[in-house]
Amino acid sequence: MNKRQYYILLIFVLTSVTFMAIAWEWWGEDLIGTLIYDEFEPESKGERWEYIISVTIFAALSLIYPLIIGKRLIQKQEKLTEKITSLSEIDHLTEMYNRRKITELFDSEYVRYKRYKYPLSIMIIDIDFFKKINDRYGHNQGDITLKEIASILKKEVRESDHVGRWGGEEFLVICPETNIEGANILAEKLRSTINDYAFTNVGHTTASFGITTCSDDCTFESMIIRADKALYTAKAEGRNKVVQLV
């Protein structure tokens, strides 16, 4: 429970106590007299029990109702927080991690790499001739192609991998506990799947891959530079290729 939720519950508990105090002020002494000292003389036993039941119900509602309202407010606040978090971490078009979030995930994996010496690799993926898709079919069709590429990547990467939109028609995949050979196998699998896929209206398109792995003195920036260089080589050598640079 965060601080805001704690304060909401505190307010409603205090409200409940206030209602209880009002109930006591109105009926408390008479109720004690009825139950203990028998000072209250009802006209019948039914009247006595109606009196006791009404006070009991009021006291219970004064405690339960504010807590129910408080719980609903907390749930709404949690949903709002989740939505805000999602908007700050997810690319709205492809519904995958955005650049800021994928960078945070790398930082987390890099800590694990430094501590446990697990291998850590990344790959940058660029859609080949994407400008021609936009020019020929329009930007709406370009968006459809981006979403279909994103869907392929999310489906085909492993559960431990992190995939996000790096910018424009580029995507980034972080591969924890994966050496360069493992990253190359995954990249070839992704390249082949994209190559064989029938994209909406566009039909056939391809993507190029640049991959690299982390060394003792690496940083995220240095890995991005190496992966970019590998990607440039893949483009220069005819596209629809996987190139690695260690």
C-alpha positions in Angstrom: 0.0 0.0 0.0 1.5 3.3 -1.0 1.2 6.6 1.0 -1.8 7.9 -0.9 -3.8 4.7 -0.4 -2.8 4.8 3.3 -4.2 8.3 3.7 -7.4 7.4 1.9 -8.0 4.5 4.3 -7.1 6.7 7.2 -9.7 9.3 6.2 -12.4 6.7 5.9 -11.6 5.0 9.2 -11.8 8.4 10.9 -15.1 8.9 9.2 -16.3 5.6 10.5 -15.2 6.5 14.1 -17.1 9.8 13.7 -20.3 8.0 12.7 -19.8 5.6 15.7 -19.5 8.6 18.0 -22.7 10.1 16.6 -24.5 6.8 17.1 -23.2 6.6 20.7 -24.3 10.2 21.3 -27.8 9.5 20.0 -28.5 6.0 21.3 -25.5 4.8 23.3 -26.7 5.5 26.9 -30.2 4.3 26.2 -28.8 1.1 24.7 -26.6 0.5 27.7 -29.5 1.1 30.0 -31.6 -1.3 27.9 -29.0 -4.1 27.9 -27.4 -3.8 31.3 -29.5 -1.7 33.7 -32.9 -2.3 32.0 -33.7 1.5 32.6 -35.4 1.7 29.2 -39.0 0.4 29.4 -40.2 -0.6 25.9 -43.8 -1.1 25.3 -43.1 -4.7 24.1 -40.3 -7.1 23.6 -40.5 -6.5 19.9 -39.8 -2.8 20.4 -36.8 -3.7 22.5 -35.3 -5.9 19.8 -36.2 -3.4 17.0 -34.3 -0.8 18.9 -31.2 -3.0 19.4 -31.2 -4.2 15.8 -31.6 -0.7 14.4 -28.6 0.6 16.4 -26.5 -2.5 15.5 -27.2 -2.0 11.8 -26.5 1.7 11.9 -23.2 1.0 13.7 -22.2 -1.7 11.2 -23.0 0.4 8.2 -21.2 3.4 9.6 -18.0 1.2 9.7 -18.4 -0.9 6.6 -19.8 1.6 4.0 -16.9 4.1 4.3 -14.4 1.2 3.9 -16.2 -0.1 0.8 -16.1 3.4 -0.7 -12.5 3.8 0.3 -11.6 0.5 -1.3 -13.3 1.5 -4.6 -11.4 4.8 -4.6 -8.1 2.9 -4.1 -8.9 0.6 -7.0 -9.7 3.5 -9.2 -6.5 5.2 -8.1 -4.5 2.0 -8.9 -6.1 1.7 -12.4 -5.2 5.4 -13.1 -1.6 4.8 -11.9 -1.4 1.7 -14.2 -2.7 3.7 -17.1 -0.2 6.5 -16.5 2.6 4.0 -16.2 1.5 2.3 -19.4 1.5 5.6 -21.3 5.0 6.4 -20.1 6.4 3.0 -21.0 4.5 1.7 -24.0 4.7 2.9 -27.6 1.1 3.7 -28.5 1.3 2.5 -32.1 3.1 -0.9 -31.7 2.0 -1.5 -28.1 5.5 -2.6 -27.2 8.1 -0.9 -24.9 9.2 2.6 -25.9 12.8 3.8 -26.1 12.8 5.1 -22.5 11.5 1.8 -21.0 13.8 -0.4 -23.1 16.8 1.6 -21.9 15.7 1.1 -18.3 15.4 -2.6 -18.9 18.9 -2.7 -20.3 20.2 -1.0 -17.2 18.6 -3.7 -15.1 20.0 -6.5 -17.1 23.4 -4.8 -17.1 23.5 -4.9 -13.3 22.8 -8.7 -13.5 25.5 -9.0 -16.1 28.1 -7.3 -13.9 27.1 -9.2 -10.8 26.7 -12.8 -12.2 28.8 -12.5 -15.4 25.8 -13.7 -17.5 26.3 -13.0 -21.2 24.2 -10.1 -22.5 23.5 -9.3 -26.2 21.3 -6.9 -28.1 20.1 -6.5 -31.7 18.8 -3.6 -33.7 16.3 -4.4 -36.4 15.5 -2.1 -39.3 12.7 -2.6 -41.9 14.2 -2.6 -45.3 13.0 0.1 -47.8 10.4 1.3 -45.3 10.3 4.8 -46.9 9.1 3.2 -50.2 6.2 1.6 -48.3 5.2 5.0 -47.0 5.6 6.6 -50.4 3.8 4.0 -52.3 1.0 3.0 -49.9 0.7 6.0 -47.5 1.7 6.5 -43.9 -1.4 4.6 -42.7 -0.2 1.5 -44.4 3.3 2.1 -43.0 1.7 2.1 -39.5 0.0 -1.2 -40.3 3.3 -2.7 -41.4 5.0 -1.5 -38.2 2.3 -3.0 -36.1 2.6 -6.3 -37.9 6.4 -6.4 -37.5 6.0 -5.6 -33.8 3.5 -8.5 -33.5 6.0 -10.9 -35.1 8.8 -9.8 -32.8 6.7 -10.0 -29.6 5.5 -13.5 -30.7 8.8 -14.9 -31.7 11.3 -13.6 -29.1 11.8 -15.7 -26.0 10.0 -14.9 -22.7 13.2 -13.7 -21.1 13.9 -11.2 -24.0 12.9 -7.6 -24.0 11.7 -6.0 -27.3 10.8 -2.4 -27.9 10.5 0.2 -30.6 13.7 2.1 -30.8 12.5 4.8 -33.2 10.9 5.1 -36.6 11.1 1.7 -38.3 13.8 0.5 -35.9 13.3 -2.1 -33.1 15.6 -3.2 -30.3 15.8 -6.6 -28.7 17.7 -7.2 -25.4 18.7 -10.8 -25.0 19.7 -11.6 -21.3 21.9 -14.6 -20.7 22.6 -14.9 -24.4 26.0 -14.9 -26.1 26.6 -13.8 -29.6 25.9 -17.2 -31.1 22.6 -17.4 -29.3 21.7 -13.9 -30.4 22.6 -14.8 -34.0 20.3 -17.8 -34.0 17.4 -15.7 -32.7 18.1 -13.0 -35.2 18.1 -15.5 -38.1 14.8 -16.9 -36.8 13.2 -13.4 -36.7 14.7 -12.5 -40.1 13.3 -15.6 -41.7 9.8 -15.2 -40.2 9.6 -11.6 -41.4 10.9 -12.6 -44.9 8.1 -15.3 -45.2 5.3 -13.2 -43.8 2.6 -11.8 -46.1 2.1 -8.2 -44.9 -1.3 -6.6 -45.4 -1.5 -4.9 -48.8 2.3 -4.8 -49.0 2.9 -8.5 -49.4 6.7 -9.2 -49.1 9.1 -7.1 -47.1 12.3 -7.8 -45.2 14.4 -6.5 -42.3 18.1 -6.2 -41.5 19.8 -7.0 -38.2 22.8 -5.8 -36.4 23.8 -7.7 -33.3 26.5 -7.4 -30.6 27.3 -8.7 -27.1 28.5 -7.1 -23.9 32.1 -7.2 -22.8 33.7 -6.2 -19.5 34.1 -2.5 -20.4 30.8 -2.1 -22.4 28.1 0.4 -21.9 24.7 0.7 -23.4 25.9 3.5 -25.7 28.9 1.5 -26.9 26.7 -1.6 -27.6 24.3 0.6 -29.6 27.2 2.0 -31.6 28.4 -1.5 -32.4 25.0 -2.8 -33.2 24.4 0.2 -35.5 27.6 -0.5 -37.3 26.7 -4.1 -37.8 23.2 -3.0 -39.1 24.9 -0.5 -41.5 27.0 -3.4 -42.9 23.9 -5.6 -43.3 22.3 -2.8 -45.3 25.4 -2.2 -47.4 25.7 -5.9 -48.2 22.2 -6.1 -49.7 19.8 -6.1 -46.7 17.7 -8.9 -45.3 20.8 -10.1 -43.5 22.1 -10.6 -40.0 25.5 -9.1 -39.2 27.3 -9.4 -35.9 30.0 -7.1 -34.5 31.7 -8.0 -31.2 
